[in-house]
């Protein structure tokens, strides 16, 4: 497993289940801004957030999960994971972050130094996922060693620019799943792959 540490503790507190809170624009925005601030400190750089792009990504994500949400309750856990992948897809399709300066505290050969914006968005999605999984299913989230492979991040950045759905597959890969690379952002396609 990867040495990358998630930071679900940086997410704002909520008095409702996280699966509900994350679907509220106010909480989502607050969580993203807090996570970006924590990442800025950790990486030694400054991120600028385009709140218009962030709001648009949130709306697209919410519409997508509502459209793809399975009716079969036995698929609930798998869909929690998939929802995080869709979140990354929307964030990378119109990146709401721009880094100022070089991440001075990041290792030179790390994903954080290579693509700080993509790294921050990915870790945000994984942290939200980890917090939701811990709350709903009492399970810890482990990140696959692929997260430490800079070649994977090169591929992620290059492919996400031409096809944002690749981001959904990348997040699934980081969670130790083999994505359906033909349709990485279609939940039914993922289920079909798992049944093969």
C-alpha positions in Angstrom: 0.0 0.0 0.0 1.0 3.6 -0.6 2.8 5.8 1.9 0.4 8.7 1.0 -1.6 9.8 4.0 -5.1 11.0 3.6 -6.5 13.9 5.7 -10.2 13.3 6.3 -9.7 15.2 9.6 -9.4 18.4 7.6 -13.0 18.1 6.5 -15.5 20.3 8.3 -17.7 18.7 11.0 -21.3 18.0 10.3 -24.2 16.9 12.4 -25.7 14.8 9.6 -24.2 11.8 7.8 -21.3 12.7 5.5 -23.1 11.1 2.6 -25.8 13.8 3.0 -23.5 16.7 3.9 -21.3 16.2 0.8 -24.4 16.7 -1.4 -24.9 20.2 0.0 -23.0 22.9 -1.9 -22.2 24.9 1.3 -20.5 21.9 3.0 -18.8 20.7 -0.2 -17.3 24.2 -0.9 -16.2 24.6 2.7 -14.7 21.1 2.7 -12.8 21.8 -0.5 -11.5 25.2 0.6 -10.3 23.8 3.9 -8.7 20.9 2.2 -6.9 23.1 -0.3 -5.7 25.4 2.6 -4.3 22.3 4.5 -2.7 21.1 1.3 -1.1 24.5 0.7 0.5 24.4 4.1 1.6 20.8 3.7 3.1 21.2 0.2 4.5 24.7 0.7 2.7 26.4 -2.1 -0.4 28.6 -2.7 -3.5 27.5 -4.5 -6.0 29.9 -6.1 -9.6 28.5 -6.2 -12.0 29.4 -8.9 -15.2 29.2 -7.0 -17.3 29.4 -10.1 -15.6 26.3 -11.6 -15.9 24.6 -8.2 -19.6 25.2 -8.1 -20.1 24.0 -11.7 -18.1 20.8 -10.9 -20.3 20.2 -7.8 -23.5 20.6 -9.8 -22.3 18.2 -12.5 -21.2 15.7 -9.9 -24.5 15.8 -8.1 -26.4 15.3 -11.3 -24.2 12.4 -12.3 -24.5 10.5 -9.0 -28.3 11.0 -9.0 -28.5 9.7 -12.6 -26.3 6.7 -11.9 -27.3 5.8 -8.3 -28.3 2.1 -8.3 -31.7 1.0 -6.9 -30.2 -2.3 -5.6 -29.1 -1.7 -2.0 -26.5 -4.4 -2.2 -24.5 -2.1 -4.6 -24.5 0.8 -2.1 -20.9 0.2 -0.9 -19.5 -0.1 -4.4 -21.4 3.1 -5.4 -19.9 5.1 -2.5 -16.5 4.4 -4.0 -17.7 5.1 -7.5 -19.2 8.5 -6.4 -15.7 9.6 -5.3 -14.4 8.7 -8.8 -17.1 10.8 -10.4 -16.2 13.7 -8.1 -12.6 13.5 -9.4 -13.8 13.4 -13.0 -15.8 16.6 -12.5 -13.0 18.4 -10.7 -10.4 17.5 -13.4 -12.7 18.3 -16.3 -12.5 22.0 -15.5 -9.8 22.3 -12.9 -10.9 24.8 -10.2 -7.3 25.1 -8.8 -4.3 27.0 -10.0 -1.0 26.7 -8.1 1.2 29.7 -7.5 4.8 28.9 -7.0 6.5 25.5 -6.6 5.4 23.1 -3.9 8.6 23.7 -1.8 7.9 21.0 0.8 7.0 18.3 -1.7 9.6 15.8 -2.9 10.9 16.7 -6.4 9.9 13.3 -7.8 6.4 13.2 -6.2 3.0 13.5 -7.7 2.5 16.6 -5.6 5.4 18.4 -7.2 4.6 17.1 -10.7 0.9 18.1 -10.8 -0.1 19.9 -7.5 -3.6 20.8 -8.7 -4.4 17.2 -9.8 -2.8 15.8 -6.7 -4.8 18.1 -4.3 -8.1 17.3 -6.1 -7.3 13.5 -6.0 -6.4 13.6 -2.3 -9.5 15.6 -1.5 -11.8 13.0 -3.2 -10.0 10.2 -1.5 -10.2 11.9 1.9 -14.0 12.4 1.5 -14.3 8.8 0.4 -12.3 7.6 3.4 -14.4 9.6 5.8 -17.6 8.4 4.3 -16.5 4.7 4.3 -15.4 4.9 7.9 -18.7 6.5 8.9 -21.0 4.2 6.8 -19.2 0.9 6.8 -16.6 1.2 9.6 -13.8 0.4 7.2 -10.4 2.1 6.6 -9.4 3.2 3.1 -6.1 2.0 1.8 -4.4 3.6 -1.1 -2.8 1.4 -3.7 1.0 1.6 -4.3 0.1 3.0 -7.8 -0.2 6.4 -6.0 3.5 6.4 -5.5 4.3 5.7 -9.2 5.0 9.0 -11.0 4.4 7.2 -14.3 0.7 6.6 -13.3 0.4 10.4 -12.5 1.9 11.3 -15.9 -0.6 9.0 -17.6 -3.4 10.4 -15.5 -2.6 14.1 -16.3 -2.1 13.4 -20.0 -5.2 11.3 -20.4 -7.5 13.5 -18.2 -6.8 16.5 -20.5 -8.2 14.7 -23.5 -10.9 12.6 -21.7 -12.0 13.6 -18.2 -13.6 10.1 -17.7 -10.0 8.8 -17.3 -9.9 10.5 -13.9 -12.7 8.2 -12.6 -10.7 5.2 -13.6 -7.5 6.6 -12.0 -9.2 7.1 -8.7 -10.6 3.5 -8.8 -7.0 2.3 -9.6 -5.8 4.2 -6.5 -8.4 2.3 -4.4 -7.0 -1.0 -5.7 -9.7 -1.7 -8.3 -9.2 -2.6 -11.9 -11.3 0.0 -13.7 -13.3 -0.6 -16.9 -11.1 1.7 -19.0 -13.6 1.7 -21.9 -16.3 3.3 -19.6 -14.5 4.2 -16.4 -17.2 6.7 -15.4 -20.2 4.4 -15.9 -21.3 2.5 -12.8 -23.0 -0.3 -14.7 -19.9 -0.8 -16.8 -17.9 -1.2 -13.6 -20.3 -3.8 -12.3 -20.2 -5.8 -15.5 -16.3 -5.8 -15.4 -16.4 -7.1 -11.8 -18.8 -9.9 -12.8 -16.5 -11.1 -15.6 
